Amino acid sequence: MMRTSVGYRHDLAAVAVGLAIVILLLVWSAAVGMQRHALGAQQEADERDIENQRVCERLSFPLGSTGYAACASEADWIRTQHERRLGVRSGDMI
């Protein structure tokens, strides 16, 4: 049975609509993924800041003191070295 040009047009329209839906879903997924990634990174940064503040306060460098920035920087360096060691041990490339 031969298809008419109208039948082909309907098939092409259905494919185009399906393709548009797939593209929209991919764009939406990418946008949501980037937003979640940014939120996670911000939460991680907030947690690091709170940890730094607590450690530095225990070491007598409260937030706003002259030694706080150096203390927080040292805490970040220690954390980075620890994460690097964990990555090497687990075989990850950090």
Wavefront OBJ file of the C-alpha trace (Angstrom):
o trace
v 0.000 0.000 0.000
v 1.402 3.386 -0.951
v 1.447 6.278 1.438
v 0.211 9.631 0.354
v 2.131 12.833 0.849
v -0.363 13.726 3.581
v 0.606 10.574 5.483
v 4.280 11.481 5.250
v 3.561 14.976 6.489
v 1.756 13.572 9.528
v 4.684 11.245 10.216
v 7.173 14.095 9.896
v 5.062 16.292 12.157
v 4.912 13.550 14.799
v 8.673 13.057 14.622
v 9.261 16.824 14.866
v 6.995 17.103 17.910
v 8.687 14.130 19.550
v 12.114 15.593 18.841
v 11.062 18.974 20.241
v 9.822 17.303 23.428
v 13.097 15.388 23.819
v 15.126 18.576 23.305
v 12.998 20.473 25.827
v 13.457 17.680 28.378
v 17.221 17.691 27.847
v 17.438 21.474 28.248
v 15.254 21.354 31.365
v 17.319 18.515 32.853
v 20.550 20.397 32.219
v 19.179 23.562 33.834
v 17.931 21.690 36.891
v 21.205 19.796 37.161
v 23.269 22.988 37.052
v 21.035 24.600 39.651
v 21.350 21.601 41.983
v 25.108 21.518 41.480
v 25.404 25.212 42.348
v 23.227 24.752 45.422
v 25.329 21.799 46.565
v 28.551 23.744 46.059
v 27.166 26.673 48.070
v 26.087 24.366 50.898
v 29.541 22.786 50.911
v 31.196 26.216 51.101
v 28.885 27.234 53.948
v 29.745 24.044 55.860
v 33.482 24.684 55.374
v 33.087 28.260 56.637
v 31.227 27.082 59.746
v 33.850 24.388 60.412
v 36.647 26.930 59.993
v 34.924 29.333 62.338
v 34.463 26.667 65.037
v 38.047 25.415 64.794
v 39.512 28.911 64.817
v 37.349 29.925 67.788
v 38.651 26.886 69.719
v 42.182 28.033 68.863
v 41.385 31.538 70.214
v 40.965 33.205 66.821
v 37.293 34.242 66.739
v 35.707 35.567 63.576
v 36.885 39.135 63.032
v 40.111 38.778 64.998
v 43.463 39.580 63.408
v 44.503 35.920 63.207
v 41.211 34.516 61.961
v 41.997 34.773 58.223
v 45.304 32.941 58.632
v 43.648 30.287 60.802
v 40.809 29.737 58.306
v 43.296 29.567 55.439
v 45.322 26.946 57.290
v 42.173 24.933 58.016
v 41.308 25.028 54.287
v 44.829 23.850 53.403
v 44.589 20.975 55.875
v 41.185 19.987 54.482
v 42.524 20.101 50.909
v 45.492 17.907 51.802
v 43.226 15.437 53.570
v 40.871 15.251 50.572
v 43.869 14.778 48.255
v 45.163 11.893 50.379
v 41.731 10.271 50.425
v 41.517 10.607 46.644
v 44.932 9.033 46.140
v 44.083 6.151 48.446
v 40.806 5.468 46.690
v 42.422 5.730 43.255
v 40.633 8.925 42.236
v 42.409 11.683 40.374
v 41.801 14.880 42.311
l 1 2 3 4 5 6 7 8 9 10 11 12 13 14 15 16 17 18 19 20 21 22 23 24 25 26 27 28 29 30 31 32 33 34 35 36 37 38 39 40 41 42 43 44 45 46 47 48 49 50 51 52 53 54 55 56 57 58 59 60 61 62 63 64 65 66 67 68 69 70 71 72 73 74 75 76 77 78 79 80 81 82 83 84 85 86 87 88 89 90 91 92 93 94
